[in-house]
């Protein structure tokens, strides 16, 4: 066996790079979205063991909605990509290109076993540039083919070294072969077929048997005329070891899928659910269709499902001629190769084994698969095709047509390389991919749907709707297409049309047949029509019970339908049926305890049930599963902050810091960091965080007020004024801001008129506001307009008859008026008159009382409940179940402590400080009252 030279390696690698370098500019498209973007198994937070428990898409193998594609080694390479570059698509594409180059080099090494040097290189060059490989190389999920091919070829090469120079068995290569076969199978299921290729090689190439010789030998053994030849016994022993190993792998694989085949619909593979002979005729016709793609890869399509290839329903269908020609040609090649011992026959038999055996799992002939045609499954079969082409080139060359054959090969390689390079651009985005597919086939509703999804992702709902509607025209009974129409109408705020579309989709659902399992008759994601319809109508408060009935209907059809429990839990929470909501989430957790969103939603229910300790426990569960769960980080930190227990503050601070790393543009995170710093008397940090929040969100009401309050409490009242001015510019009716500004103007700026304007504005907006009214009374007193101050305090006392300090102040004013009348002094003073030292002292005492009465900080709670993901795109395998934004309305819930369900409680220290201030103020007030009374 001739080795591969470094020049040949460079040539193949250079050709691969030349054809595929533009794939690095492509993003994630089609199945990449489910396998990469939506697959939690790639995240470092997911245990590595989950790779061996879940399918290729991250769905637990035990779940019926699982695709049953078990490829943990392939997913592990995705995880490595994510570890180094996260979701940078270029790195994923780069690794695929490198792997394709490795496959090309290994393939060259394999072809050297049965082709001469030059012709084996031709086969490898053709394989490197063949356009049919773009789906396997440029599509990231095609890595399963690439990795499986590497181990498949390596296993074959290892097996070829299992015979010693004296024709004895060399066991280490066989052991290595078994290990490599297992690795190939863990990358993609077709890897196990290399065992069949090894068997063909051993019998017809290594041992040199022809079919007649083999049959004659077996006949003689059966008739007892002769014993087994030693060479044949050696061969049988090796093959028995391989076959037993293969059977063990098959048994393990069956156990992994729990003896269940995946659930496919007639839309995925129409022939699979068709009666005889339509099913057989169609599946056999697909073989020449695949062969034609290898011969003429001019019209490639990423999706061949649904109506792409019409069913062959009659023996009179002319397409049966293509099937007949294919089998005739295949039979002639097999006849030629199995009856001859020369090198040409050996080359053909190996080419046929590479074409036929790896294609069997995807052929639909023995069991149905979830597609009609898939270009990427032709990656390994194309190796046999390339060997046949190179062998034909060899025959032409030996017959004297050397120049013609080289010219043909040169043209073939050039055209294929150009086609491959141009085809890569189709994979640049989902939109370019699916629009290119529609140029090839307009009878596939799924393609129309997927173009619509691509436009929907660009928020171009109007144009997306046109494609979804066309999908319903192409395939009127496509449930998913009608669901897409409904969702798009909803996005366009056309609720009536959306409901009509969902009802059409619901009417297409198969009816429940008593005694027959429902889930086997419908794709699990089609049941989302009940979720989507319920989510739509529950926006109408009068239809909540109707929505609940739809959720319950979905659950009755599939008791393990997790999303139905999640969505129903959210509805029950909205209906204030907290116990039922909790039970719904607990049932969902029985189905999926590793779902961080479920633990988060359960914590929200606990908060509504006034059980903060249980809520914190469940938030922590969510964070154990996903340490970067944004909603759980924010709300658990808030819960710790609101507890008033300083021992929780460091952890709350850490969680808020993690949250702002995840959401650096969300001002709420910085605001709450500022509030934590204020609680801890870290004024510099508090100021910095508040400034950051205000910088991100101009007019952030709570941040502005609390920053002003911070300045006021730290004796920087002058700095507070511009902040209050900004607050009142954005929120002119902010009463607490007006009170604080009035206090600062009167007591620190000595601007009585400015303070008076603030308090008058409060009273104008809310005549019943005791605090604003009382402070206005203080201003009248400062102006020495005692009659007006008296009337004002009388009105205030009428509003708050139980406020003792108002009654005392009224008594003081009346005593002062009586004293002045006795002395013959006027009861009012001129504009701008100064007050006496005693009266100044009185106003300062009142200021202290007002500050105590105000209660300090503005409310800062949030109430965030996750929203359900019933509105999933039906063609995706998305599993996002309960995501909503942090439920903060900066203009309302952060500032309105009366309507806020989760405001911060005062700590014991704060309450003690307040009581001390109040007691000191009252003591000073009594002293001044005695002085005034004696005046």
N, C-alpha and C positions, 0 to 999 in steps of 0.2 A: 504493500500500500504506500503510494507516494505521499510524502508529507506536503503540506501547504506552505509555500514559500512566503517570506515576509512581503515580497513584491505583490504577490497575489492578494495577500491580506490588505495591503495598502490600496490596491486597485478596487477591491470590493468595498472597502470602507469609504474610499473617495466617491465611488459611484452612489453609495447609499446616502452620504452626506449631500451630494449634488442634487439628488432627487428629493430629499426630505428636509433640507435646511429650512425651507419656508414653513414647515409645520410648527416650528418654534413660535411663530407669530399667531398660532391658532389658540383659541380658548377652550373651555370645556363645552362640549356639545352632545346632545342626544343622551345616550345612556351614561355619559360621563357625569352628568348632573346627579343622577341617583347614586352612582358608584363612588363619586369623589365628594361633591359638595354636600350631599345629604347623608353621607355615610358616617355615623358617629364612631365606627370602629377605627377610623383614621386618627382620631383625636388622642393625644397622649393620656388624657384623663380616663379613657376607656381601657379596662384591663386587657392585656394581650390575649388572655384565654378566650375572650369573647370572639376573637377571630376564628376560633375552632368550634364555636357554638352557633355562629350566625352564618347566613349565606353571603354570597358575593356582594349583596346590596346592603348588608347590615341588619337584615331581618332574622330573628331567631329561627333556626331550622324547624323548631317544633310548631311554629305558627303555620296555619293553613295558607296564609297569603304569601308565605315564603316561595321564592322562585326555585328553591332546592338546588341551586348552583353552588357547589361547595368548593371554594378556591382560596383557602386561607393564605397560602404562600403568595399569591398575587396581591391580595389585600395587604399583606405585610409589606410588600414593596411600596404600595401606595402610602402606607403609614410612614415608611422611611422618608419618602418624598415630603410628606407633611411635616415630619420632624425637622427637616432642614429648611424647607422653603414655604411651609404651610400650603396656601392655595395658589401659588404662582404656577400657572399652567405651563409655562415654558420649561420648567424643570421636569415635569411629567412627560412632556413631549420629547425632551432631550434624552431621557432614559430609554424611551421607546425606540428612538433612532439608534441608540447604542446597542440595544438588545437585538434589533433587526440586523445590524452589521455582524453581531456575534453569530446569529442564526445562519447568515450567508456563508461565513467562514466554516462553520461546522458542516453545513450542507455540502460545501465543496469537498471537505474531507470525506464525507460519506460517499459522494458520487465517484470519488477516486477508486472505490472498491469495485465498480463495475463499468466505469467509463475511462477512456484514455485521458491524459492530462489536459490537452487543449479542449476536448469536447466536454469534459467535466467542468472546466472553467466557463464555457459557454452556458451550461446549465445554471451555474451559480450566478453568472451575470444576468441572465434572464430572470431568475428568481429575485435578484436584488431590485430590479426596476419594474417588475410586473405591476400594473395599475390595480389589480384586484387586491393588492396588499394595503392600499391606502387606509381602508377601514381598520385594519389590524394595527397599523403603525401610527397613523395620524390620530385615530380615535384612541383615547387613553385606555378605555376598557379593553381594547385589543391586546393589551399587555398579557392577558391570559393566554392568548395564542402564542405570543412571542416566548414567554417563559416556558410554557408547556413544550414548545418545539425545541428549545435548547436542551431540556432534560430528555426529551424523546430521542433526539439525535445522539446525545451523549450516552444514553442507555444502549442504543443500537451499536455505537462504536465500542462500548465496553463489552457487549456480547460477542462481537466479532473476534475478540481476543480470548475467548473461552476455550479454544481448542489448541492444545500444545503441539509442538513439532512432531511428536510421535502419535498424534491424533487422540491423545488422552484429554480428559476433561480438566480444565483449569478453573477451580471453583471461585477464587476471589473475584474475577470479572463477572461471574454470574451473580454473586452476592451484590456486587456494585450495581449490576443491571437492575436487580430487584429494588434496590434503594432508589435508583434514578427513576424507575417506573413509578414508584410511589410519589416521588417529588413531582414528576410530570402530571400525575393525576390530581395532586393537590393544587396544581396551578390551573388546570382545566381537565374536564372529565375525559376528553379524547386522548389524553396522554397514555391511557392504559392500552390503547390499540397498538403501541409499539411492540407489545408481546407477540401479536400476530405477525408483524413485520419481521421480527427475529425468527419466528418459526418458518416463514417462507424462505428467509435467507439461509437458514440452517439446512433445510431439506433440499431446496432447488439450486442453491448457489454453492454453499460450503460443501455439501455432500454430493452435489452434481446429479441428483435424481431427476428423472423426468416423470411425468404422471404415469405413462405406461410402465416404466420400470418399477415405480412404487407399487402400483397395483399388482404387477406380476410377483414381486417379492412378497407382498402380503398374501396373495393367493397361495403361493408355495408354502408359506408358514402355516396358513389355515389348513391346508391339505396334508400337512405333516411331511412334505417331501424334503424340507430343509429347515434348519434352525435359523434364528435371527442372526444376520451378519453382525459381527462385533461393532462395526461402524454404525449400523442402524441402532444397535442397543445403546451405544454412547449417545447417539442423537436423541433417542427416546427418553433417556434418563434426564438429559438437559431440558428437553421440552416439558417433561412432566414437572420438573422443579419450577419452571416458568409458569406453567398452567396453574399449578397449585397456588403459587404466589399470587397470580392474577385472580383466582377465585377468592382468596382471602381478602384482597383489595376490594373486590366486588361486594363481598359480604359486609365489610366495614362500611363501604359507601352506602349500601342499602340500609344499614343500621342508622347511619347519619341522617338520612332523609326519613327515617322511621317508617320505611316501606310505603311511603306515600309519594305519588307523582304530583307535580305541581298542578294547580288549577289553571287551565287556559280556556279562553273563550273562542267561539267560532270566528271572532274578529281577528284574533291572533293567527289562527291557522284554520281557515274555513274547511279545508278538506278533511281535517281530523274528526269533524263531527258530521261528515257527510255519509250517506249510506253507500253500500256497495252497488255497482262497481265504480261509482264516482271517486270514492276515496282512493282505491287502488290505481285507477287510471291517472288521477291527478298526481299522486305521489311518484309514480313511475315517470310521468312526464317531466317532473321537476329535475330528474337526473340529466336529461339533455339540456335543460335550461342552465344548470350549473356548468355543464361542459362548455356551453356556448359562451358563458361569461369568461371562462379561461381562454377560449380561442379568440374572442372578440370583445375585449373589455372597453368598448366605446361608450356604452350607456350604463353607467353605474348609478346605483340608487341605495340610499342608506336604509330604506325600509321597504320590504317586499310583502308586507302583510295585507290583510283585508282583500280588496278587489284587484290587487296588482296583477295577479295571474288568475284569470277566470277558471273555474272548475272545468275539468274534462268529464262531461256527464254522459258521453255516448261513445260507443266503439267506432261510430262513423265520423267522429271529430278528426279532422285532418292532422291535428297535432299528435295524434297517435303514431303517425308516420315518423315523426322525429324520435319518438321513443323506440320504435322498431329499428331505425337506423343506428341509434346509439347502442342498443343491445347487440346488434349485429356486429358493429365495429369492435365493441368490447369483447365479444365472444371470439372473434377472429384473432385478436391480439392474445387473448388467453390461450386459445388453441395452439397458436404458433409458439408461444413461450413455454407451455407445459409439455410439449411433445419433442422439444429439441434441447440439446445439451450445450450448444455453442454459446459463445459470449454474448452474442446479440440477443438470444432468447433469455439469458440471465438478466441482461439489462432491462428487457421489456417486463419480465416478471417482477423485478424489483420496482420498476416504475408503476406497474399496476397495483402492487401492494401499497405503495405510498399514496396512490390516488384513492383506492377503494376502501381500505381498512380504516384510516382516520376519518373518512366521511360517513361511515356507517352510523355513528351515534347521532348525526344531524340529518340523516336521510329520510326520517319519518317512516321508514319501511318496517321497523320493528317496534317502535313506540313513538307516540306523537311528541313533537317539540313545540316551543312557543313561537315559531316563525315558519314562514314558507320557504324563503331563501335568505341566507345571510352571507354576505361576501366574506366576512372575516373567518368563517369556518372553512373557507377554501384555502387558507394559508398553508396548511400542511399538504393537502391534496395537490396544490399547485407545484409542490416539489416533484411529484411523479410526472406531472404534465411537462415541467421544464426538462426532466430527464428524457422524456419521449421526444421533445423537440430537438434537444442536443443530439440524441441518437439518430434522428432523421437527418440532421445536418451532417453527421458522420457518414451515413450511408450515401448521401448525395456527393459528398467530397470524395469518397472512395470510388464513385462511379464516373469520375472525371468532370464533375460540375463544380469544381472548387471555387472559381470566381463567382459563379452565380450563387452558390450557397453562402459564401462570405458576404456577398452583397445583400442577400435576403436577411441574414442574421444582423448585419449592420443596420439595415432599415428597421428591422423589428426592435432592436434594442433602443434605437434613437426615438422611434415613435412612442414606445412604451415609457421611456424615461420622461419625455415631454408630457405625455398624458398623466403620468403619476405626479409630476411637479404641478401641473395645472389643477389636478383633482384635489391636491392638498388645500388649495385656496377655498374649495367648497366647504372645508371643515373649519374655516376661520371662526364662524359663529353659528348658532342654531338657525338664524334667519337665512344665511347663505347656504347652509347645508340642506334645509328643507325646500327652499325655493329651487335649488339645483335638482332635487329629487322630483319636484313637480314638473320639471321640463321633460323628465323621462316617463313619468307616470302620473296621470291626472285622475285615475280611478281608485286611488287609495285615500280613503277619508282620513286616515291617521296623519297623512302628510299635510292635508289641509288644516287639521287640528293643530299640528305642531308648528306650522307657520303662524297660526293664530296665537299660540302660546309665546312664540318668539316676539311677536308684536305686543302681546300683552305685557311681557316683561319690560318692554320699552314704554309702557303706559299709553300705547297707541290703541285704545280700546275700540274706537270706531272702526278702524281698519281691521283689527283682529276679529271683530264681529262678522265682517264680510267673509272671512275664511272659515269661521266656525259654521256660519249658515251654509256655505258651500259644502262643508263636510256633511251636514245633515241632508243635503240634496244628493250627494254622491252615495251616501249610505244612510237611508232614512231610518233604519232601525238601530243606528249606533247610539247607544245610551250615553256614552261619554261625550259625543258631539253635542247632544242636546243639553247636557250638564254644562258644557263649556259656554254654550249660548246663554244659558241662564245666568251663569256667573258674570259674563261680560255685560249683560243687561243690568245686573246689579251694580257693577262698577260704573255704569253710565247713569246710575240713579233712576233706572226704569224698572221699578219693583214689580209692576203689573206684568210686564213682558217677561221678566225673569221668572216669576212664579209660573206663568204659562209654560215656559220652556222646561222648568223642573217637573211640572206635572206630566208633560209629554214623556220625559225620560222615565218618570216613575211608572207610567202606563206600559212602558216597554219591558219592565222588569218581569221575569218569569213568575208565574203564580205559584204559590206554595202548594205542593202536592202532598196530601197526608201520607205519612210513612216514608217519604223520600227526603233524604238530606238536602237541604236547600243550598248549602254552600258549594256543593259540587256542580251546581248548575249556573253559577253566575260568578263573574270576577269580583273578588272582595271589594275592590275600589268602586265598583258600580253602586254598592250600598250607600256610598256617600251622597247619593241623590236625596236620601231621607235626611241626612245631616244638613245638606245645603238648603233644602227647602225649609226645614225647621229653623235654621239660622236666619233665613230671610223673613219668615212670617213672625218670628218672635220679637222683631222690632216694633210690632204692633202690640201694645199692652193688652188689648182685648183678645189676642189670639195665643196667649202663652200656653194655655191648656192644649190647644191644637198642636202647637210645636212639641209639647211634651209627648203627645200621642205618637207623633212621628218618630221621636227618639225611641220610645218603647217598642214601636213596630220594628225598627231596625234591630233592637236588642233581641226581640223574639225570633227574628230570622237567624241571627248569629249571636248566641249568648256570649261569645268571646270577642264581640266587636268593641274593642277598647275605645275607639273614638266616640262611639255613641254614649258610653258612660261619661266620658269627659265632657262632651257638649251638654248632656243632660244635667250634669253636676253644675255647670255654669248657669243653665236656665233655672234650676231649682234655687240656686243662690240668689238669682234675680227675683224669684218669687218669694224669697225669704223662708223657704222650706229648708232650713239649715241642716237638720238631721238627715233628711233624704239626700241632700247634696253631699254631705259627708259620706253617706253610705255608697253613693254612686262612685265617688273617687276611691273609696276603699276597695270596691269591686274591681275598678280599673287597675288598681295596684296589685290585686291578686293575679291579674293577667300580665302585668309588666312592672315588677318592683324596681327595675333599673331605669325607670323613666323619671328624670329629675323634674320635669314639668308637672307631673302628677303630684309629687310631694309638695311642690310649690303651691299648686292650687288647693291642696288639702290644708296647707298652712293658712291660706287666705280664709277658708271656711272657719278654721279655728279662731282666727281673729274676729270674724263676725259673730262667733259664738262666745266671745269674751273669754277665750282660753289662751292667753298669750304664751304661757309656758309650753303648751302643746304645739302652738304655732311655731315657736322658735325651734323646737325639736324637729319639726317637719321641714322647716327652712334648712336646718343643718343636714338633714337627709339629702335634700336636693343638692346642697353644695358638696356633699361627699361624692355624689355621682358626677356632678359637673361643677368643679370649683370656680368656673368663670360664668356661672348662671347669673345673668345680669339682674333679673328681677329678684331672685332670691338674695343676692348680695345686698341690693338696695333696701328691700323691705325688712330683711332680718336685722340689718344695721340700724334701721329706723326703729324697729321694735326694741332693740337694746338701748338705743338713745332715749326712747320714751319711758323706759322702765324707771329712769331716775337713779339707777344704781351705778355708782362710779366704777364698780369692778367690771362692768360691761363696756365701758367707753373705749379702752384700747382696742378691743376686738371690733367694735363698731367702726372705729376710725380706720382700721385695716381694711374692713370690707368696703367702706366708702371709697378708700384709695384704690382698691381693686376695681370698683365699679367705674370710677372716672378714667381708669386705664382702658376699660372696655368701651366706655361712652364719653370720650374726651370733650364732646361738644354739648353735653347735657348739663345745663347750669344747675339743675337740682342737686346733683352729687356734690358740687362745690359748696352750694348753699348749706347743705347738711353738715359738711365738714366744718364750715364756719360756725354753725350752731354748737357742734360738739366742742370746738375750741372755746367758744364763749362759756359753755358749761364748766370747762376746766380752767377758766380764767387765763387762757392763753390769748391775750388780746391781739398781739401782733399777728399770730396765725389766723385768728378769726377775721381780722381785717383783710388779710391777703386772700382768703378763700371767698369772702363776700365780694371783694373787688373782682375776682375772677368770674364769679357767677354773674355779676352785673355786666362785665365786659362781654360775656357770651350772649346775654339776653337783656337788651336795653329795656328799662322800665320794669325789671324784676321786682315786684312790689315788696315781697317779704324780705328779700336781700337788702333792698334800699332802706326799709324801715329799721331792720335789725342792725344794720351798719350805723345808722344814725343813733340808735339806742346805745350801741357800743361806745360811740364817741361820747355820748352824754354821760354814761356811767363811768367812763374813764376821765372825766373832767376836761373833755375836749369839745365843749359845746359849740364853739365857733366852727369846728370842722363838721359838725353835724348839720349846720344850716344849709350848705350847698347840696348835701345829700337829700335833705328833706325837700328842698326846692325841686330837685329832679323827681323825687317821688310824687310830689303834688302836681308837677307838670304832666306826668303820665296818668296819675290817679287823683284828680282834683277833689274827690269826695272821700279821701282816706282820712277818717276821723282821728285815728290814733296819731297819724302823722301831724295833723293840724294841732292836736293837743300838745304834742311834744314840741313842735315849733313855737306855739304860743308861750309855753313855759320858758323856753330858752330866750325868746325875745323879751319877755317881761322880767325875768330874774337875772339874766346875764347881759343882755344888750340894753336893758332899761328902755326898751321900745314898747311903751304901753299901747300906742296906736296899732302897731303891727300885731301885738298879741290880741288886742281887741278884735281886729279884723279876722284873725283865725277863729276865735271863739264864737264871734257872731256868725261866721260861715257855718260852723258846726250846728249852732242852734237853728239856723235857717234850713239846713238840710234835715235836721232831726230835732224838732222842738222838745222831744222827750228825753234827750240825752242829758242825764244828770251831771255828768262830769264836765261837759262843755258849758252847760248853763251855770254851774257853780263857779267855774273859772272866770266866766264873764262877770259874775257878781264880784269876784275878787278885783277884777279890773276896775269896776265902778268904784269900789272902795278905794283903790289906789288913786283914782281920779278925784277922791273926796266928794263924790256925788252920793251922799249917804241915803237920801230918799230913794234914789234909783237902785242903790245896792240893796236897801231894805225890800223894795218890791221884788227885785230879782231873787233874793233869798227866800222870800215868801212863796214865789212860784216854784222855786227849786224844792222847797220843803213839801209843797203839795205833790210834786212828782215823786219824792222819796221821803215819805213821812217817818220812816224808821231810821233815817240816817241822823245819828245824834250829833255829828260834827256840824251839819248844816244848821240844826237847831241852835247849837251853841254860838255859831258865827252870827246868826240872826240876832241872838240875844246881845252879843257884843256890839253889833252895829246900833241896835236900839239904845243900849246904854250910852254909847258915844253920842248919839243924836240928843239924848236927854241931857247929857252933861253940857253939850255945846249950846243947847237952847237955854239952859239955866245961866250960862255965862254970857248969853246974848250974841254968840257967834253965829254967822250964817252956816247953814247945813250943806252948802255946796261951795266948791272952790273954783277959781279961775282955771282956764285951760293950761295944762302944763305945770300946775303947782306941785311942789314936792311934798312928800309924806314925812311924818315924824319917824324917829328911830323906832318907837314902839310899834307903829303901824307896819314899818318895813319888816320888823321881826315877825309880826303876825302873818304877813304875806308869805314869808319864807317858810313858816310852819305849815301854812296851808299848802304850799308847794310840795313839802315833804309828804303831807297826807295824800295829796293827789297822786304823787308818784307811787306811793304804797297802794293806793286804790287801783291804779292802772294795771298793776300786776306784771309789768315788765314785758317779756319777750312776746313777739308775734307768734301765732300758731305756725307749726311747720310739718304737720303730719301729711301722709299720703295714704291713699286707699287703692291699691293696685290689684286687680284681679285679671288673670290671664284669660285671653279669648281663645275659643276653640278654632281648630283648623279644618273644619268640615269642608270648607270651600277649597279642596285640593284639586290640582289639575289631575284629571283622571289618568293621563298617560304617564304620569310620573310615579315613582315609587317613594314619594316623599313621606316622611314620617314625623313631620313637625306637628305636635299635637296640641300645644296650648300656649301659644306665645301672644302677649300683648305688650304695649309700651308701658313704662312706669306711669301709673295713673296719677299724674300731678297736673293740676290746673293752676299755674302760677298766679293767675289773676283772681282766683277764687279760693280754692281749698287751702292754699298755704296761708292765706291771710284771714280767712273767716273762721275763727276758732269755734264759733258757736255751731256752724254747720259741719265742721270737721269731725269725723268720727274717731280720729286718732291724733290728738294733740298731746303735747308734752306735759307730764305731771310735774309738780314742784317737788324738789328733793326736801328732806327733813332740814338740811342746813339752810336752804332758801327760806323755808317757812319760818324757822327760828329767827333769821335775820330780819325778815319782814315784821315779825311781832315785836322785835326789839326796837326797830325804827318807829313802829306805830306807838309803842309805849313811851318812847322818848319824846315823840312829837306831841302826844297828848299832855305829857308832864309840862313841857314848855308852854303849851297852849294855856294850861291852867294858871301858870305863873303870870302870863300876859293878861289873862282875864282878870286876875286879882288887881293888877296894876291899873288896867283900864277902868275897872269898876270903881276904883278909888280915885280916879282922875277928876 
